[in-house]
């Protein structure tokens, strides 16, 4: 727990000191007009209070990452703490803040436009398609998972007893909601054998509020409304409520951790027990994405860049929101570590007479921790905070997709018909992915894995674009060059070593060969950057023929 306190303090200090250094690279000028001051349209360019812009940015980028990702990452031991802290301070927050500031300086441009501007027109076309696919995948998984968690909350007591009692149960039969949507799994306890027999059966009648399809339709309808209407009409009004629930969840769990002070391994004694068989590098660095660095965030920053009234608020909004998310991820990583220390990562069941080790799902762990640590009412409120996080990312993911398409096609968005036409196409594709996923529960894993690694690929590409931007402004580009090279190695090695994002030993390229190829490819990227910087190849933007600007004496408050 001492490691947790040190990590928490490090995140806060990182925002105060390193965040200020990064802010100075952009020569923040409170007098410079922001996009909303020159392009206000009452739809996407809408001035909002800074605290509200922060809340929206925080919820936009949260999603399931700082919760589910941190839980999965915790299976790698306390190494997850290090990645959350250093990844957030030196990569994720720099990535989010820089992409937001670049968008502000370019009139609120979307991510593909920004990347194309600094990495070339060919890259722009590729990134346009890649970004849209990523956002639609995000919208898909952020429809199904909140619905699943909500249904699991109604079955929460059974799920709580399943973990709390392990192989000792009071009743002879209990029902546990798993990942197969409206199919209930009946578990019968054999008191003599001390085993659990699992069989699957569809109930004769499921109340509508326990039917996952009801919640999927409701969430999908909300996403459409949030995509179509002005940003301050729905998102600007309900996000403060969502934020309160999410902050309640994080603060409550942190208080419980400090009060209980569980006996957890400290970082100076090693990384503790590693429950995940996959290697820490690169697997952990992809498992924990939104809690450290995520390319998805760079698609969200331009939306808030269109609502920010003053440049001086960019650092607390963009850098600060990422640090806040890092804190949430750290809390869940520590909570999950405590859970795995006590219960392990799996439990034993008997399926058709054959004992099997079954891993605890992240949703079941969330339900257990919230209900057992915070009581029934507090647990429900905490779970709602977890639910609101992906919902508030799913709606803005699809809204960002609409904006990107509109920007690429130069379609004016004040006209409702234009918004509806673009939205219908996006939602039709999203519905197709959703039907594919609902057809077989295993398909969720397929979509999630592709979303996970493509998310980190986008982060690496965005960091390269920021590096070029800083170079053109004659600024210290090493602050993003180093993270860009690191994430390039991580993503390349992950793709080579873990086909489809599913690590299976022996199924991908041997780790040593994968690492060698990843390093060689990344070295090629760095060499191309150097040749461009020194003028030996004529691609991309030109470095400004201006003397290096001095750091302003006034600091961003």
C-alpha positions in Angstrom: 0.0 0.0 0.0 3.0 2.3 0.5 3.6 1.8 -3.2 0.1 2.9 -4.0 0.5 6.1 -1.9 3.8 6.9 -3.6 2.2 6.3 -7.1 -0.7 8.5 -6.2 1.5 11.4 -5.1 3.7 10.9 -8.3 0.7 11.3 -10.5 -0.3 14.6 -8.8 3.2 15.9 -8.9 3.5 14.9 -12.5 0.6 17.1 -13.4 2.0 20.1 -11.4 5.5 20.0 -12.7 5.9 18.0 -15.9 2.5 19.2 -17.1 3.6 22.8 -16.7 6.8 22.0 -18.7 4.8 20.5 -21.5 2.4 23.5 -21.5 5.3 25.9 -22.1 6.1 24.1 -25.3 2.9 25.5 -26.9 3.4 29.1 -25.8 0.0 29.3 -24.3 -1.5 32.8 -24.9 -4.7 33.7 -23.0 -5.4 36.5 -25.5 -5.3 34.2 -28.6 -8.9 33.5 -29.8 -9.9 29.9 -29.5 -11.9 28.1 -32.3 -15.2 28.6 -30.4 -14.7 32.4 -30.3 -14.4 32.6 -34.1 -16.5 29.6 -35.3 -19.4 29.3 -32.8 -22.3 27.5 -34.5 -24.5 26.4 -31.6 -23.9 22.7 -32.5 -20.3 21.6 -32.1 -18.5 24.9 -31.5 -20.3 25.9 -28.3 -18.6 27.8 -25.4 -18.9 26.0 -22.1 -17.6 26.6 -18.6 -14.1 25.2 -18.1 -15.2 22.8 -15.3 -17.8 21.4 -17.6 -15.3 21.0 -20.5 -13.0 19.1 -18.0 -15.8 16.8 -16.9 -16.8 16.0 -20.5 -13.2 15.4 -21.5 -12.6 13.2 -18.5 -15.7 11.1 -19.2 -15.0 11.0 -22.9 -11.6 9.4 -22.4 -12.5 7.1 -19.5 -14.6 4.3 -21.0 -13.9 0.8 -19.6 -10.2 1.3 -19.9 -9.3 2.6 -16.4 -11.5 -0.1 -14.8 -11.4 -3.3 -16.9 -8.0 -2.5 -18.4 -6.6 -1.9 -14.9 -8.1 -5.2 -13.6 -6.6 -7.2 -16.5 -3.3 -5.3 -16.0 -3.2 -6.1 -12.3 -2.7 -9.8 -13.2 0.8 -8.8 -14.2 1.6 -7.8 -10.6 2.6 -4.4 -9.3 4.4 -3.7 -12.6 1.0 -2.3 -13.6 1.4 0.5 -11.1 4.6 1.6 -12.8 3.1 1.7 -16.3 0.0 3.6 -15.1 2.2 6.3 -13.4 5.0 6.7 -16.0 2.7 6.0 -18.9 0.2 8.7 -17.8 2.7 11.4 -17.0 5.2 11.0 -19.8 3.0 9.6 -22.6 -0.7 9.7 -22.2 -1.2 13.1 -20.7 1.4 14.6 -23.2 -0.5 12.9 -26.0 -3.9 14.2 -25.0 -2.8 17.7 -24.2 -0.7 18.1 -27.4 -3.4 16.8 -29.7 -5.9 19.1 -28.0 -3.6 22.1 -28.4 -2.8 21.3 -32.0 -6.6 21.2 -32.7 -7.1 24.5 -31.0 -4.3 26.0 -33.1 -5.8 24.6 -36.3 -9.4 25.8 -35.7 -10.7 22.6 -34.1 -9.5 20.2 -36.8 -10.2 16.5 -36.2 -7.5 14.0 -35.6 -7.1 12.5 -39.2 -6.8 16.1 -40.5 -4.1 16.9 -38.0 -2.1 13.7 -38.7 -2.4 14.3 -42.4 -1.2 17.8 -42.0 2.0 16.7 -40.3 2.6 13.2 -41.7 1.4 13.7 -45.3 -1.8 13.4 -47.4 -1.4 9.6 -48.0 -1.3 9.1 -44.2 -4.4 11.3 -43.9 -6.5 9.0 -46.1 -5.3 5.9 -44.2 -5.9 7.5 -40.8 -9.4 8.6 -41.9 -10.5 5.1 -42.4 -8.5 3.7 -39.5 -9.9 6.3 -37.1 -13.5 5.7 -38.2 -13.2 2.0 -37.7 -11.7 2.5 -34.2 -14.5 4.9 -33.2 -17.2 2.6 -34.5 -15.6 -0.4 -32.7 -15.5 1.8 -29.5 -19.2 2.7 -30.0 -20.0 -1.1 -30.4 -18.2 -2.3 -27.3 -19.4 0.6 -25.2 -23.0 -0.3 -26.0 -22.8 -4.0 -25.0 -20.6 -3.8 -21.9 -22.6 -1.1 -20.0 -25.8 -3.1 -20.7 -24.1 -6.2 -19.5 -22.9 -4.5 -16.3 -26.4 -3.1 -15.6 -28.0 -6.6 -16.0 -25.2 -8.0 -13.8 -26.1 -5.4 -11.1 -29.6 -6.8 -10.9 -28.0 -10.2 -10.4 -25.3 -8.6 -8.2 -26.1 -10.5 -5.0 -25.7 -13.9 -6.7 -22.5 -12.8 -8.4 -21.3 -11.4 -5.0 -22.0 -14.8 -3.3 -20.3 -16.7 -6.1 -17.0 -15.1 -5.3 -17.4 -14.5 -1.6 -18.3 -18.1 -0.8 -16.1 -19.7 -3.5 -16.8 -23.4 -3.0 -18.9 -23.0 0.2 -22.5 -21.9 -0.4 -25.5 -21.8 1.8 -28.2 -22.5 -0.8 -28.3 -25.6 -3.0 -28.9 -23.6 -6.2 -28.0 -20.1 -7.3 -28.2 -18.2 -10.5 -25.2 -16.3 -11.8 -25.4 -13.9 -14.8 -22.5 -14.5 -17.1 -21.5 -13.2 -20.4 -24.0 -15.0 -22.6 -26.5 -12.2 -22.5 -30.0 -13.4 -21.6 -28.9 -17.0 -21.1 -28.8 -17.9 -17.4 -26.2 -20.3 -16.1 -27.6 -22.5 -13.2 -24.9 -23.6 -10.8 -25.8 -26.5 -8.5 -23.7 -27.2 -5.4 -22.9 -30.8 -4.5 -22.3 -30.5 -0.8 -20.7 -33.9 -0.5 -18.2 -33.4 -3.4 -17.7 -29.7 -2.8 -18.0 -29.1 -6.5 -20.2 -26.9 -8.7 -22.0 -28.3 -11.7 -22.8 -25.8 -14.5 -25.5 -26.2 -17.1 -27.0 -23.6 -19.4 -30.7 -23.0 -19.8 -32.9 -20.1 -21.0 -35.5 -19.0 -18.5 -39.1 -19.0 -19.4 -39.5 -15.3 -18.6 -36.9 -12.6 -18.0 -38.1 -9.2 -16.6 -37.4 -6.5 -19.1 -34.9 -4.8 -16.8 -32.9 -8.0 -16.7 -32.9 -8.4 -20.4 -29.7 -7.1 -22.0 -31.4 -6.4 -25.3 -33.6 -3.8 -23.6 -30.6 -1.9 -22.3 -28.7 -2.2 -25.6 -31.6 -0.6 -27.5 -32.0 2.1 -24.8 -28.3 2.9 -24.9 -28.1 2.9 -28.7 -31.1 5.3 -28.8 -29.3 7.6 -26.4 -26.1 7.5 -28.5 -28.1 8.6 -31.5 -29.6 11.5 -29.7 -26.2 12.6 -28.2 -24.7 12.4 -31.7 -27.4 14.5 -33.3 -28.2 17.3 -30.9 -26.0 20.2 -29.9 -23.2 19.3 -27.5 -24.5 21.4 -24.7 -28.1 20.1 -25.0 -27.6 16.5 -23.8 -23.9 15.9 -23.1 -23.4 19.2 -21.4 -26.3 18.7 -19.1 -26.0 15.0 -18.0 -22.2 14.6 -17.9 -21.9 16.4 -14.5 -24.2 13.7 -13.1 -22.2 10.9 -14.7 -19.0 12.5 -13.4 -20.3 12.6 -9.8 -21.1 8.9 -10.0 -17.7 8.1 -11.4 -15.8 10.3 -8.9 -17.9 8.8 -6.0 -16.8 5.3 -7.2 -13.1 6.2 -7.3 -13.0 8.2 -4.1 -15.0 5.6 -2.2 -12.7 2.7 -3.2 -9.6 4.8 -2.4 -11.0 5.6 1.1 -11.7 1.9 1.7 -8.2 0.9 0.5 -6.6 3.4 2.9 -8.8 2.4 5.8 -8.3 -1.3 5.3 -4.7 -1.0 4.3 -4.4 -4.5 2.7 -1.1 -6.3 2.9 0.0 -6.0 -0.8 3.4 -6.5 -2.3 5.6 -3.4 -2.5 7.4 -2.5 -5.7 10.8 -2.7 -4.0 10.2 -6.3 -3.1 9.5 -7.3 -6.8 6.4 -7.3 -8.9 4.4 -9.7 -6.6 2.5 -12.6 -8.0 2.1 -12.6 -11.8 -1.2 -14.4 -12.6 -1.3 -13.7 -16.4 0.9 -16.2 -18.3 1.6 -13.7 -21.1 4.9 -11.8 -20.9 4.7 -8.3 -19.3 6.3 -6.8 -22.4 4.4 -6.0 -24.6 1.1 -7.5 -23.3 0.6 -5.3 -20.2 1.3 -2.2 -22.2 -1.7 -3.0 -24.4 -4.0 -4.3 -21.7 -3.7 -1.1 -19.7 -4.4 1.5 -22.4 -6.8 4.2 -21.3 -5.2 4.2 -17.9 -1.8 5.1 -19.3 -2.0 6.1 -23.0 -4.8 5.6 -25.6 -5.1 6.8 -29.2 -8.8 7.0 -28.7 -8.2 10.0 -26.5 -6.8 12.0 -29.4 -10.1 11.6 -31.3 -11.9 13.2 -28.3 -9.6 16.1 -27.6 -10.6 18.0 -30.8 -14.3 18.0 -29.6 -13.4 19.8 -26.5 -10.9 22.0 -28.3 -14.0 23.4 -30.1 -15.7 24.4 -26.8 -12.7 25.8 -24.8 -13.0 29.5 -24.3 -9.3 30.2 -23.3 -6.0 28.5 -24.1 -4.9 28.9 -20.5 -7.4 26.2 -19.5 -6.0 23.6 -22.0 -3.6 22.1 -19.5 -6.1 21.4 -16.7 -8.6 20.1 -19.2 -6.5 17.8 -21.4 -3.4 17.0 -19.3 -5.5 17.1 -16.1 -8.2 14.8 -17.3 -5.7 12.2 -18.3 -4.0 12.4 -14.9 -7.5 12.0 -13.3 -8.0 8.9 -15.4 -4.6 7.6 -14.4 -5.6 7.9 -10.7 -8.9 6.0 -11.3 -6.9 3.2 -13.1 -4.4 3.1 -10.2 -7.1 2.7 -7.7 -8.7 -0.2 -9.6 -5.3 -1.8 -10.2 -4.7 -1.8 -6.5 -8.2 -3.0 -5.7 -7.8 -5.8 -8.3 -4.4 -6.8 -6.8 -6.1 -7.1 -3.4 -8.8 -9.3 -5.0 -6.4 -11.6 -6.8 -4.3 -11.9 -3.6 -7.3 -13.2 -1.8 -9.2 -15.2 -4.4 -6.8 -15.8 -7.2 -7.6 -15.3 -10.9 -9.8 -18.4 -11.4 -12.3 -20.7 -9.6 -13.0 -24.4 -10.2 -16.3 -25.6 -11.7 -17.4 -28.9 -13.1 -18.8 -28.8 -16.6 -20.4 -32.0 -17.8 -18.6 -33.9 -15.1 -15.2 -32.4 -16.0 -13.5 -30.0 -13.5 -12.4 -26.7 -15.2 -10.6 -23.6 -14.1 -12.7 -20.6 -15.1 -11.3 -17.0 -14.9 -13.2 -14.4 -13.1 -14.6 -11.9 -15.6 -13.8 -8.2 -15.1 -17.5 -7.4 -14.7 -17.9 -10.0 -11.9 -14.8 -8.5 -10.1 -16.3 -5.0 -10.4 -19.6 -6.2 -8.9 -17.9 -8.1 -6.1 -15.5 -5.2 -5.1 -18.2 -2.6 -5.2 -20.8 -4.6 -3.2 -18.4 -6.2 -0.7 -16.4 -3.0 0.0 -19.2 -0.4 -0.1 -22.4 -2.3 0.9 -25.5 -2.7 -1.2 -26.4 1.0 -1.8 -22.8 2.2 -2.1 -22.1 -0.8 -4.4 -25.0 0.1 -6.7 -23.8 3.8 -6.9 -20.2 2.7 -7.6 -21.4 0.2 -10.3 -23.4 3.1 -11.8 -20.1 5.1 -12.0 -18.5 2.2 -13.8 -21.5 2.0 -16.2 -21.6 5.8 -16.9 -17.9 5.7 -17.9 -18.3 3.6 -21.1 -21.6 5.2 -21.9 -20.0 8.6 -21.8 -17.2 7.4 -24.1 -19.5 5.5 -26.5 -21.7 8.5 -27.3 -18.8 10.9 -28.0 -17.0 8.2 -30.0 -19.9 8.1 -32.5 -20.3 11.9 -32.3 -16.5 12.2 -33.1 -17.1 9.8 -36.1 -19.8 12.1 -37.4 -17.5 15.2 -37.1 -14.6 13.4 -38.8 -16.8 12.4 -41.8 -18.3 15.9 -42.0 -14.8 17.5 -41.9 -13.5 15.1 -44.6 -16.4 15.7 -46.9 -16.8 19.4 -46.0 -20.4 18.9 -45.0 -21.9 21.8 -42.9 -23.3 20.4 -39.7 -25.8 23.1 -38.6 -28.3 21.5 -40.9 -30.1 18.6 -39.1 -30.6 16.6 -42.3 -26.8 16.6 -42.9 -26.2 15.4 -39.4 -28.8 12.7 -39.7 -27.6 11.4 -43.0 -24.0 11.0 -41.8 -25.2 9.6 -38.4 -27.4 7.0 -40.0 -24.5 5.6 -42.1 -22.3 5.4 -39.0 -24.9 3.8 -36.8 -25.8 1.3 -39.5 -22.2 0.1 -39.5 -22.1 0.1 -35.7 -25.3 -2.0 -35.7 -23.7 -4.5 -38.0 -20.7 -4.9 -35.6 -23.2 -5.2 -32.7 -25.2 -8.0 -34.4 -22.0 -9.8 -35.1 -21.0 -9.6 -31.5 -24.4 -10.6 -30.2 -24.5 -13.6 -32.4 -21.9 -15.3 -30.3 -20.5 -14.1 -26.9 -17.0 -15.1 -28.1 -17.2 -12.4 -30.8 -17.0 -9.7 -28.2 -13.5 -10.9 -27.4 -12.6 -10.6 -31.1 -13.9 -7.0 -31.4 -12.3 -6.0 -28.1 -8.9 -7.4 -29.1 -8.9 -5.5 -32.4 -10.0 -2.4 -30.7 -7.3 -2.7 -28.0 -4.3 -3.0 -30.3 -5.6 -0.6 -33.0 -6.1 1.9 -30.1 -2.4 1.7 -29.2 -1.4 1.9 -32.9 -3.3 5.1 -33.2 -1.5 6.5 -30.0 1.9 5.7 -31.6 0.9 7.4 -34.9 -0.4 10.5 -33.1 2.8 10.8 -31.1 4.8 10.8 -34.3 2.6 13.5 -35.7 3.0 15.6 -32.5 6.8 15.1 -32.8 6.7 16.5 -36.3 4.6 19.4 -35.1 7.0 20.3 -32.3 9.9 20.0 -34.7 8.3 22.5 -37.1 7.9 24.9 -34.2 11.5 24.4 -33.1 10.5 23.0 -29.8 11.8 20.1 -27.7 10.4 17.2 -29.7 12.1 14.5 -27.6 9.2 14.7 -25.1 7.1 12.9 -27.7 9.7 11.2 -29.9 10.8 8.9 -27.1 7.2 7.8 -26.2 6.4 7.5 -30.0 9.4 5.1 -30.5 8.5 3.1 -27.3 4.8 2.7 -28.4 5.9 1.8 -31.9 8.0 -1.1 -30.5 5.1 -2.1 -28.2 2.4 -2.2 -30.8 4.6 -3.8 -33.5 5.8 -6.6 -31.2 2.3 -7.1 -29.9 0.8 -7.6 -33.4 3.6 -10.0 -34.3 3.7 -12.0 -31.1 -0.1 -12.1 -30.4 -2.1 -12.7 -33.6 -5.5 -11.0 -33.5 -4.4 -9.6 -30.2 -5.0 -13.0 -28.4 -1.7 -14.1 -26.9 -1.2 -17.9 -27.2 2.3 -19.2 -26.6 3.8 -20.5 -29.8 1.0 -19.2 -32.1 2.8 -16.0 -33.1 6.3 -15.1 -34.0 8.9 -16.0 -31.3 9.2 -13.1 -28.8 12.9 -12.5 -29.6 12.3 -12.3 -33.3 9.2 -10.1 -32.8 11.2 -7.7 -30.6 14.0 -7.6 -33.2 11.6 -6.8 -36.0 9.8 -4.2 -33.9 13.0 -2.4 -33.0 14.2 -2.5 -36.7 10.9 -1.0 -38.0 10.9 1.7 -35.3 14.5 2.5 -36.1 13.4 2.9 -39.7 10.7 5.4 -38.5 13.3 7.3 -36.5 15.7 7.4 -39.4 12.9 8.7 -41.7 12.2 11.4 -39.2 15.9 12.4 -39.0 16.2 12.6 -42.8 13.1 14.8 -43.0 14.4 17.0 -40.2 17.8 17.5 -41.8 16.2 18.2 -45.2 17.6 15.1 -46.9 14.1 13.9 -47.9 11.4 16.3 -49.0 8.2 15.1 -47.4 5.8 16.5 -44.9 5.7 20.1 -43.6 8.6 22.5 -43.6 10.3 23.5 -40.4 9.5 27.2 -39.8 12.3 29.5 -40.8 12.1 31.4 -37.6 14.4 31.8 -34.6 13.6 29.6 -31.6 11.0 31.3 -29.5 11.7 32.0 -25.9 9.6 30.5 -23.2 7.0 33.0 -22.1 7.6 34.5 -18.7 4.0 34.1 -17.8 2.9 30.7 -16.7 -0.4 28.9 -17.4 -2.3 29.1 -14.2 
